[in-house]
């Protein structure tokens, strides 16, 4: 989450886009899990953050046969 917040606050255009997206979503009522899935820019920011800052650095594989 820290990397995502860093990326969002480091890019003013992205921050404005996410703010507008959230304001539009809140106009439809209170948020829930389905509401979060309908935010394409937020989902794209999440995916890009995971691509740029992966959770694991490497995964060690071992052949069993």
Legacy VTK file of the C-alpha trace (Angstrom):
# vtk DataFile Version 3.0
C-alpha trace
ASCII
DATASET POLYDATA
POINTS 65 float
0.000 0.000 0.000
2.851 2.371 0.764
4.240 1.987 -2.755
0.775 2.629 -4.217
0.278 5.757 -2.109
3.738 6.942 -3.123
2.946 6.434 -6.822
-0.432 8.186 -6.544
0.867 11.218 -4.671
3.907 11.450 -6.899
1.721 11.859 -10.024
-0.696 14.837 -9.810
-2.651 13.785 -12.915
-3.235 10.286 -11.552
-4.260 11.720 -8.181
-6.836 14.051 -9.795
-8.192 11.216 -11.939
-8.599 8.959 -8.901
-10.261 11.744 -6.909
-12.759 12.361 -9.716
-13.426 8.628 -10.037
-14.041 8.304 -6.295
-16.339 11.347 -6.200
-18.405 9.903 -9.042
-18.596 6.531 -7.291
-19.711 8.107 -3.994
-22.564 9.832 -5.821
-24.147 6.376 -6.201
-24.294 5.753 -2.432
-22.037 4.254 0.165
-19.048 2.130 -0.890
-18.875 -1.672 -0.783
-16.732 -4.372 -2.403
-18.609 -4.209 -5.731
-18.087 -0.448 -5.735
-14.314 -0.894 -5.536
-14.295 -3.254 -8.534
-15.960 -0.574 -10.682
-13.062 1.873 -10.322
-10.912 1.181 -13.411
-8.202 3.744 -12.667
-7.757 2.496 -9.106
-7.550 -1.109 -10.323
-5.011 -0.092 -12.971
-2.944 1.763 -10.350
-3.038 -1.315 -8.116
-1.916 -3.618 -10.934
0.839 -1.245 -12.037
2.094 -0.920 -8.461
2.289 -4.704 -8.121
4.125 -4.879 -11.452
6.662 -2.209 -10.518
7.091 -3.268 -6.891
6.470 -7.033 -6.724
5.730 -8.599 -3.376
8.380 -11.280 -3.872
11.739 -10.586 -5.458
12.262 -14.104 -6.761
10.570 -17.439 -6.476
12.732 -20.500 -6.237
11.440 -23.463 -8.185
12.428 -27.032 -7.682
11.853 -29.820 -10.178
10.362 -32.913 -8.613
10.919 -35.234 -11.593
LINES 1 66
65 0 1 2 3 4 5 6 7 8 9 10 11 12 13 14 15 16 17 18 19 20 21 22 23 24 25 26 27 28 29 30 31 32 33 34 35 36 37 38 39 40 41 42 43 44 45 46 47 48 49 50 51 52 53 54 55 56 57 58 59 60 61 62 63 64
